[in-house]
Amino acid sequence: MEIQIRKNCIQFGFLILLISLSVSRLKAAEEKKSGKIKSVTFINNNIYKDQRLIKLMVLRPSTLFRSTTYHPKIFQEDLESIILFYKQNGYLEARIVDSQVRMDSSKQQIHISITVEEGKLTRIQELSLLGNQVFTDEYLFKIIKIKERDPFAKKKIKDATLSLLRLYADHGYLEAEVVPEARIDSAEHQAILDFHIREELKYRVGNIILKGLEKTKPSVVHQELQFKPGEVLNYSHLLKSQRLLYLTGLFQSVFIHPIPAENEDSVRKDIQIDIKENPSIELNASVGYGSVERLRGRIEVNNRNLSGSARKIGLTLNVSFIQRALEASYTDPRTFASLWQTDLTLGTEYKEEPGYHFLQYGGYITLGRTFLEQLKITTRLRFQQGELSEVKVKDIPKEVKTDIRSLEISLIHDTRNNLFNPKKGVYTELSSEVGSSFSRRFHGFVRFKGNFKYFLPAGSKTVLASGMEIGIMKTQRGFSKIPLSERFYAGGPNSIRGFRYQKLGPLDEEQVPLGGQFKWEWHIIEIRHNLYKMFNGVIFLDMGNVWSSPEDFHFQKFRFSPGLGLRLDTPIGVGRIDLGINWDPQPGEPRFLWSFSMGQAF
């Protein structure tokens, strides 16, 4: 008997060993299927197309700019994501029937096919709201945006729950509870959905408690708050106040949260604001290189919280091979305790342009206000005196003094998610400027400008960008009476990139740029794609020109410049290399032009 038991144990051990070896071999064989994913196809999917389901996967087909390697574990997670997507959209019986991973050994390519069974859609047969007294059913149904016969989509139910909680929190009911309850009839593919609501107490704002302030005056914080003691507590106002405090640039961290009232008032919540301040004094220095400026440097000293008042003063020095500028600035973000911001700028600048050298001194006074968080209106007064020297244009004296007094009004709408390297959003700027008293030689002018930029994400690694700038100006005594420094120019790294700096437009016999009164630049398309980590590639098409007067404009005079480039996205900014192509070069114009600069072209 004992011998028989030992024999059975030995046989059982061999069996376990064989099973383990078989599993190991299958696992090894699966892991050997290592290659670039060439294709992913779905079978029996009628509700969602292949491309929609592929977007749910990490292991997508490789493209020109992205190479995807097959990994068994990640593939299993992708299959789970697909089923989860179906169930979240009401297909509760969806499942993966089969999945095949086929390898083309000769090309080291992987072909994936996935067979799905979508099942029937489960719909909401009955929908109820229970426990609500403050708001009517009719009003709450508009908030949740779900109705009977809608698909039983879990994501929409979650969004509806959050919408109800946000509604109650914005009306003082901070402790309200919303619990969705669903009963599923699998046979009939129907669901009964109830939202159970507990409204609890309605709170008002009690005391406002500031913690962490050292230099900043309390009034600076209070003027950004969107709530006052005694008001109904609105949670959205707390979040907006926190955001506005961050935007001042004065604070490293801001945390606003309600706490029980100190006087134990059962219907009030004190609001505690925990703040960590940024250093007031800031010193910045940078060095860069550009095709036009060549080696350049910048030193900036700022006090962004003068005497704890949130007012800012600064001094900036810019030096390059073509420019030397010194600028002093003062900013009051709350002029006379209003919502208007005042900026005062004084400085001097010397710049060497292709057709002239320019020395100017003076300043600006700007008054602006932001409406609806994304719309800004500014009014700017400009007072400048200057002198043109080394003038190369024959019809203008070698040295000309110019005085400028102008008033400019601008309207800006900005929805970009990043000011320096946007991935999405729209930027629109319209401005009108009226100037006079250039000097005894020159009369006044009127100038209009429009600037438009559009950014659209196309997948996780690609951004489609487009930008346009249009400018037009008029003067009483004709084009020749407009100072060279006030005219429109085009061409260069930040303009039409296949042309030299300021060399697109009217030129004299010596190829000196004359500028113009009408300008149209259009970055028709720029495709920005992440290649690897901080390296990005771009393909672009620019077009535009400058005309001596608006009457000279003609579509046939547009010049085109396709090209490609490389971007290096670093923590201190975007480095840029572009190769612009002159589609139809004229005598003296290069066919290809390399340019180097910092930041995006637009």
C-alpha positions in Angstrom: 0.0 0.0 0.0 2.8 2.4 0.9 4.6 1.6 -2.3 1.5 2.3 -4.3 1.1 5.7 -2.6 4.7 6.6 -3.4 4.2 5.6 -7.0 1.1 7.8 -7.3 2.9 10.7 -5.7 5.8 10.4 -8.1 3.4 10.2 -11.1 1.5 13.3 -9.8 4.8 15.2 -9.4 5.8 14.3 -13.0 2.4 15.5 -14.1 2.8 18.9 -12.3 6.3 19.2 -13.8 5.0 18.6 -17.3 2.2 21.1 -16.9 4.7 23.7 -15.6 7.0 23.1 -18.5 4.2 23.4 -21.0 2.9 26.7 -19.5 6.5 28.0 -19.5 6.9 27.1 -23.1 3.6 28.7 -24.1 4.5 31.8 -22.2 8.0 31.9 -23.8 6.5 31.4 -27.2 4.1 34.2 -26.6 6.9 36.5 -25.4 8.9 35.6 -28.5 6.2 37.3 -30.5 8.2 40.5 -30.3 8.0 42.9 -33.2 6.4 46.1 -34.5 2.7 46.1 -34.6 1.7 46.4 -38.3 -2.1 46.2 -38.1 -5.0 45.8 -35.6 -8.4 44.6 -37.0 -11.7 43.9 -35.3 -14.3 41.3 -36.3 -18.1 41.4 -35.7 -18.0 45.0 -34.4 -21.0 46.8 -35.7 -21.6 49.6 -33.1 -18.1 51.1 -33.1 -15.7 51.2 -36.0 -12.1 49.9 -35.9 -10.5 53.3 -35.5 -12.7 54.1 -32.5 -11.7 50.9 -30.7 -8.0 51.2 -31.7 -7.9 54.6 -29.9 -8.7 52.7 -26.6 -5.5 50.6 -27.0 -1.9 51.3 -26.1 -0.7 48.8 -28.7 -1.8 50.7 -31.8 -0.4 50.1 -35.3 3.0 51.6 -35.9 3.2 54.8 -38.0 5.9 56.8 -39.7 6.4 58.8 -36.5 5.6 56.1 -33.9 6.8 52.6 -33.5 4.8 50.2 -31.2 6.3 47.0 -29.9 4.1 44.1 -28.9 3.9 43.1 -25.2 1.5 40.3 -24.0 0.7 41.9 -20.7 -0.2 45.3 -22.3 -2.3 43.5 -24.9 -4.4 41.9 -22.2 -4.9 45.3 -20.6 -6.0 46.6 -23.9 -8.6 43.9 -24.2 -9.9 44.7 -20.8 -10.1 48.4 -21.8 -12.2 47.6 -24.8 -14.7 45.6 -22.8 -14.8 48.3 -20.1 -15.6 50.8 -22.8 -18.5 48.8 -24.1 -20.0 48.3 -20.7 -19.6 51.9 -19.8 -21.7 52.7 -22.8 -24.5 50.3 -22.0 -23.4 47.1 -23.7 -23.2 45.1 -20.5 -22.9 41.7 -22.1 -20.0 42.6 -24.4 -17.0 40.2 -24.4 -13.9 39.2 -26.4 -14.7 36.0 -28.2 -11.2 35.5 -29.6 -7.9 37.3 -30.2 -5.2 36.3 -32.6 -1.6 37.6 -32.6 0.1 36.6 -35.9 3.8 37.3 -36.5 5.5 37.8 -39.8 8.9 36.6 -39.0 10.5 37.8 -42.2 9.5 41.4 -41.5 9.4 41.2 -37.7 5.8 42.5 -37.9 2.8 41.7 -35.7 -0.8 41.5 -37.0 -3.5 41.5 -34.4 -7.2 40.5 -34.9 -9.8 40.7 -32.2 -13.3 39.2 -32.4 -15.9 40.8 -30.2 -19.4 40.0 -29.3 -21.1 43.3 -28.5 -24.4 42.0 -27.2 -27.6 44.1 -26.9 -27.8 47.6 -25.6 -29.3 48.0 -22.2 -31.5 51.1 -21.9 -33.0 53.0 -19.0 -36.6 52.0 -18.6 -37.4 54.1 -15.5 -35.7 57.1 -14.0 -36.4 58.6 -10.6 -35.2 61.3 -8.2 -35.7 60.5 -4.6 -35.3 62.8 -1.5 -35.0 66.2 -3.3 -36.9 69.0 -1.8 -34.9 72.2 -2.6 -35.0 71.6 -6.4 -37.8 70.2 -8.5 -37.6 67.0 -10.5 -38.0 69.0 -13.7 -35.0 71.2 -12.9 -32.7 68.4 -11.8 -33.5 66.3 -14.9 -32.2 69.2 -17.0 -29.0 69.2 -14.9 -28.3 65.5 -15.2 -29.1 65.3 -19.0 -30.3 61.7 -18.7 -33.8 60.6 -19.7 -35.7 57.4 -20.1 -34.8 55.2 -23.1 -31.3 56.5 -23.0 -28.5 53.9 -23.0 -27.4 52.7 -19.5 -24.0 54.4 -19.8 -22.1 54.3 -16.6 -19.9 57.3 -17.5 -23.0 59.5 -18.0 -24.4 58.3 -14.7 -21.2 59.2 -13.0 -21.2 62.6 -14.7 -24.8 63.2 -13.7 -24.0 62.4 -10.0 -21.1 64.9 -10.1 -23.4 67.5 -11.7 -25.9 67.1 -8.9 -23.3 67.3 -6.2 -21.8 70.4 -7.8 -25.3 72.0 -8.0 -26.0 71.5 -4.3 -22.4 72.5 -3.3 -22.9 75.8 -5.3 -26.0 76.5 -3.3 -24.5 76.0 0.2 -25.3 72.3 0.6 -21.7 71.1 1.1 -22.7 67.9 2.8 -25.3 66.7 0.3 -25.1 63.1 -0.9 -26.2 61.7 -4.2 -26.2 57.9 -4.6 -27.3 56.3 -7.9 -28.9 52.9 -7.6 -29.6 50.6 -10.6 -31.6 47.5 -11.0 -30.8 45.5 -14.2 -33.2 43.2 -16.0 -30.7 41.2 -18.1 -33.4 39.3 -19.9 -35.1 42.4 -21.2 -31.9 44.5 -21.4 -33.5 47.2 -19.3 -32.5 49.2 -16.2 -34.3 51.0 -13.5 -32.2 54.0 -12.3 -32.8 55.9 -9.1 -30.8 58.9 -7.7 -31.1 59.0 -3.9 -30.5 62.5 -2.6 -29.8 63.7 0.9 -29.7 67.5 0.9 -28.5 68.1 4.5 -27.9 71.7 5.8 -27.5 74.9 3.8 -24.4 76.8 4.8 -23.3 80.4 4.7 -19.8 81.9 4.8 -18.6 82.7 8.3 -15.2 84.2 9.1 -12.4 84.3 6.5 -9.1 83.0 8.1 -5.8 83.7 6.4 -2.8 81.6 7.3 0.8 81.8 5.9 0.9 85.5 5.0 4.3 87.1 5.8 4.8 90.0 3.4 1.6 90.3 1.5 -1.1 92.6 2.8 -4.4 90.8 3.6 -6.3 93.3 1.4 -4.4 91.8 -1.6 -5.9 88.4 -0.9 -9.4 89.7 -0.1 -9.7 91.6 -3.3 -9.3 88.4 -5.3 -11.9 86.5 -3.3 -15.3 85.8 -5.0 -17.2 85.4 -1.7 -17.9 87.5 1.4 -19.0 86.7 5.0 -22.8 86.1 5.2 -23.2 85.0 1.7 -24.5 81.5 0.8 -21.5 79.3 0.5 -20.8 78.6 -3.2 -18.1 75.9 -3.8 -17.4 77.1 -7.3 -16.6 80.5 -5.9 -14.0 79.0 -3.6 -12.3 77.3 -6.6 -12.4 80.4 -8.7 -10.9 82.4 -5.9 -8.1 79.9 -5.5 -7.3 80.1 -9.2 -7.3 83.9 -9.2 -4.9 83.9 -6.2 -2.5 81.6 -8.2 -2.7 83.9 -11.2 -1.3 86.8 -9.2 2.0 85.1 -9.3 2.5 86.0 -5.6 1.9 82.6 -4.1 3.6 79.2 -4.4 0.6 77.3 -3.1 -3.0 78.3 -2.2 -5.5 76.0 -0.5 -9.1 77.2 0.3 -11.3 74.9 2.4 -14.4 75.3 4.6 -14.0 74.4 8.3 -16.5 74.3 11.2 -17.4 77.8 12.5 -15.4 79.0 15.5 -18.7 80.2 17.2 -20.2 76.8 16.6 -22.9 78.2 14.4 -24.5 75.2 12.8 -25.4 76.9 9.5 -22.1 78.7 8.9 -18.7 77.5 7.7 -15.5 79.5 8.2 -13.3 79.6 5.2 -9.6 78.9 5.9 -7.0 80.0 3.2 -3.6 78.4 3.6 -1.0 80.3 1.6 2.7 79.9 0.9 4.3 83.0 -0.6 6.8 83.2 -3.5 10.0 85.2 -3.0 9.4 88.9 -3.9 12.7 89.6 -5.5 13.4 87.7 -8.7 16.6 87.7 -10.8 16.6 86.0 -14.2 19.4 85.7 -16.8 19.4 83.9 -20.1 21.6 83.4 -23.1 20.5 82.3 -26.6 21.2 82.3 -30.2 19.1 83.2 -33.2 19.6 83.5 -37.0 18.8 87.3 -36.9 20.0 88.4 -33.5 22.9 85.8 -33.3 24.2 85.7 -29.8 21.8 87.4 -27.4 21.5 87.8 -23.6 18.9 89.0 -21.2 19.0 90.1 -17.5 15.9 90.9 -15.6 15.4 92.0 -12.0 11.9 92.2 -10.6 10.2 92.9 -7.3 6.7 91.4 -7.9 5.3 92.3 -4.5 6.3 95.8 -3.7 5.7 96.5 0.0 3.3 93.6 0.0 0.9 95.4 -2.3 1.1 93.1 -5.3 2.5 96.0 -7.3 5.5 95.1 -9.5 8.6 97.0 -10.6 11.2 95.6 -12.9 14.4 96.4 -14.9 15.3 94.5 -18.0 18.4 94.6 -20.2 18.5 93.0 -23.6 21.7 92.7 -25.6 22.3 91.1 -29.0 24.4 91.8 -32.2 21.6 94.0 -33.6 19.9 95.3 -30.4 20.6 97.0 -27.1 17.6 97.9 -24.9 17.1 98.9 -21.3 13.5 99.0 -19.9 12.0 99.9 -16.6 8.4 98.8 -15.8 5.8 99.3 -13.1 2.5 97.3 -12.8 -0.5 98.0 -10.6 -2.8 95.0 -11.0 -5.7 96.7 -9.2 -5.7 100.4 -10.1 -7.5 102.4 -7.5 -8.8 99.1 -6.1 -10.6 98.4 -9.4 -10.4 95.5 -11.8 -8.3 97.5 -14.2 -4.5 96.9 -14.5 -2.1 99.7 -15.2 1.3 99.2 -16.8 3.9 101.9 -17.2 7.0 101.2 -19.3 10.0 103.6 -19.8 13.1 102.7 -21.8 15.6 103.2 -24.5 16.5 101.0 -27.5 19.1 100.9 -30.2 18.4 98.5 -33.1 20.2 97.8 -36.4 17.6 96.9 -39.1 18.5 95.9 -42.7 17.5 99.3 -44.0 18.3 101.7 -41.1 19.6 102.0 -37.6 17.1 103.2 -35.0 17.6 104.9 -31.6 14.5 105.6 -29.5 13.5 106.5 -26.0 10.1 107.0 -24.4 7.5 104.8 -23.0 4.0 103.4 -22.8 1.0 103.7 -20.5 -1.4 100.7 -20.7 -4.7 100.3 -19.1 -6.4 96.9 -19.4 -9.1 94.7 -18.0 -10.0 91.0 -18.4 -13.6 90.0 -18.9 -15.0 86.5 -18.6 -11.5 85.2 -17.9 -10.5 84.9 -21.6 -11.4 88.3 -23.0 -9.1 91.3 -22.5 -9.5 95.0 -23.5 -6.5 97.3 -23.4 -5.8 101.0 -24.1 -2.3 102.1 -24.7 -0.7 105.6 -24.9 2.7 105.7 -26.6 5.2 108.5 -26.2 8.4 108.1 -28.1 11.2 110.1 -29.6 13.7 108.6 -31.9 16.3 109.1 -34.6 16.9 107.0 -37.8 20.5 106.8 -38.9 22.5 104.9 -41.4 19.4 105.0 -43.7 20.0 103.1 -46.8 16.8 104.0 -48.7 17.7 106.7 -51.2 14.6 108.9 -51.0 15.1 109.4 -47.2 17.8 111.5 -45.5 20.6 109.6 -43.8 19.4 110.9 -40.4 15.8 111.6 -39.6 14.3 112.4 -36.2 10.8 111.1 -35.4 8.4 111.7 -32.6 5.4 109.5 -32.1 2.3 110.1 -30.0 -0.3 107.4 -30.5 -3.4 105.8 -28.9 -4.0 102.1 -29.5 -7.1 100.0 -28.5 -6.8 96.2 -28.5 -9.3 93.4 -28.0 -7.8 90.0 -27.1 -9.5 86.6 -26.8 -7.3 83.8 -25.7 -8.2 80.2 -25.0 -4.8 78.6 -25.4 -3.8 76.1 -22.8 -0.2 77.3 -22.8 1.2 80.8 -23.8 4.6 79.6 -25.1 3.9 76.1 -26.5 0.1 75.6 -26.9 -1.4 72.2 -27.7 -5.0 73.5 -28.1 -7.0 76.7 -28.1 -7.5 79.9 -30.1 -5.9 83.3 -29.9 -7.5 86.4 -31.5 -6.2 89.9 -31.3 -7.7 93.0 -33.0 -6.1 96.4 -32.6 -6.5 99.9 -33.9 -3.9 102.7 -33.5 -4.1 106.4 -34.3 -0.8 108.3 -34.3 0.3 111.8 -35.0 3.1 114.3 -34.8 5.9 112.2 -36.2 7.8 115.4 -36.9 7.3 118.4 -39.1 8.0 116.2 -42.1 5.3 113.6 -41.3 1.6 113.7 -40.6 -0.6 111.3 -38.6 -1.4 107.7 -39.4 -4.1 105.1 -38.7 -3.1 101.4 -38.4 -5.2 98.3 -38.0 -3.9 94.8 -37.2 -5.4 91.4 -36.8 -3.6 88.4 -35.4 -5.2 84.9 -35.4 -3.8 81.6 -34.1 -5.4 78.2 -33.9 -4.2 75.0 -32.2 -5.9 71.6 -32.5 -4.6 68.3 -31.0 -4.6 65.4 -33.4 -4.0 62.4 -31.3 -1.7 62.3 -28.2 1.5 63.3 -30.0 0.4 65.7 -32.8 -0.7 69.3 -32.9 -2.1 71.0 -35.9 -1.4 74.8 -35.8 -2.3 77.7 -38.0 -1.7 81.4 -37.7 -2.5 84.6 -39.6 -1.5 88.3 -39.3 -3.0 91.1 -41.3 -2.0 94.8 -41.1 -3.1 97.9 -42.9 -2.1 101.5 -42.3 -2.8 104.9 -43.9 -1.3 108.4 -43.7 -2.5 111.7 -45.1 0.6 112.5 -47.1 1.3 109.1 -48.7 3.5 106.1 -48.2 6.9 108.0 -48.5 6.0 110.1 -45.5 5.7 107.1 -43.1 8.9 106.5 -41.1 10.7 103.3 -41.9 10.4 102.2 -38.3 6.6 102.3 -38.5 6.1 100.3 -41.7 5.2 96.7 -42.1 7.9 94.1 -43.0 7.9 90.3 -43.6 10.4 87.5 -43.9 12.5 85.8 -41.2 12.4 83.0 -38.6 9.1 84.3 -37.1 7.5 85.3 -40.4 7.6 83.6 -43.8 10.5 81.3 -43.1 11.8 80.8 -46.7 12.9 84.5 -46.9 15.6 86.5 -45.3 14.7 88.8 -42.4 12.5 91.8 -43.7 13.4 90.8 -47.3 9.9 89.8 -48.4 8.1 92.7 -49.9 9.1 95.9 -51.7 12.9 96.3 -52.2 14.9 99.1 -53.9 17.6 98.6 -56.5 20.1 97.7 -53.8 17.8 95.1 -52.3 17.1 97.3 -49.3 13.6 96.6 -47.7 11.2 99.5 -48.1 8.4 98.1 -46.0 4.7 98.7 -46.9 1.3 99.8 -45.8 -0.4 96.4 -46.2 0.8 93.1 -44.9 -0.7 89.6 -45.0 1.2 86.6 -43.4 -0.4 83.2 -43.2 1.0 80.1 -41.6 -1.4 77.9 -43.5 -0.6 74.8 -41.6 2.1 73.6 -39.2 2.1 69.9 -38.1 3.9 69.5 -34.8 4.7 65.9 -33.9 6.5 64.4 -30.9 9.3 62.2 -32.3 11.0 61.0 -29.1 10.8 62.5 -25.6 11.8 66.2 -25.9 12.4 66.0 -29.7 9.6 67.2 -32.0 9.4 67.5 -35.7 7.4 70.0 -37.8 6.2 70.3 -41.4 4.9 73.7 -42.4 3.5 75.8 -45.2 3.8 79.6 -45.0 2.5 82.2 -47.5 2.3 86.0 -47.5 3.7 89.3 -48.7 3.9 93.1 -48.1 2.5 95.7 -50.5 3.4 99.4 -50.7 -0.3 100.2 -50.4 -3.5 98.3 -50.0 -4.5 99.1 -53.6 -1.5 97.1 -54.8 -2.7 93.9 -53.2 -3.4 90.9 -55.5 -3.7 87.2 -54.7 -1.2 86.4 -57.4 1.5 88.3 -55.5 1.5 85.9 -52.6 4.8 84.1 -52.0 4.9 80.5 -50.7 7.3 78.8 -48.4 7.0 75.1 -47.4 9.5 73.6 -45.0 10.3 71.4 -42.1 12.0 71.7 -38.8 13.1 70.3 -35.5 12.0 71.4 -32.0 13.8 70.7 -28.7 11.3 71.1 -25.9 13.3 71.9 -22.7 12.3 73.2 -19.3 13.7 76.7 -20.2 11.9 76.9 -23.5 11.6 75.6 -27.0 14.7 75.5 -29.3 13.9 75.7 -32.9 15.6 74.8 -36.2 13.7 75.4 -39.5 14.5 74.8 -43.1 12.4 77.2 -45.2 12.0 76.7 -49.0 11.4 79.5 -51.4 8.9 77.9 -53.8 9.6 80.4 -56.6 12.8 82.3 -55.9 13.5 85.6 -57.7 17.0 86.8 -58.7 19.1 87.2 -55.6 16.8 85.1 -53.3 18.0 81.8 -51.9 16.1 78.6 -52.6 16.7 77.2 -49.1 17.1 79.1 -45.9 18.1 77.7 -42.4 16.9 79.6 -39.3 17.6 79.1 -35.6 15.6 80.7 -32.8 13.9 80.1 -29.5 10.2 79.6 -29.1 7.6 78.5 -31.6 7.3 80.6 -34.8 3.8 81.6 -33.8 
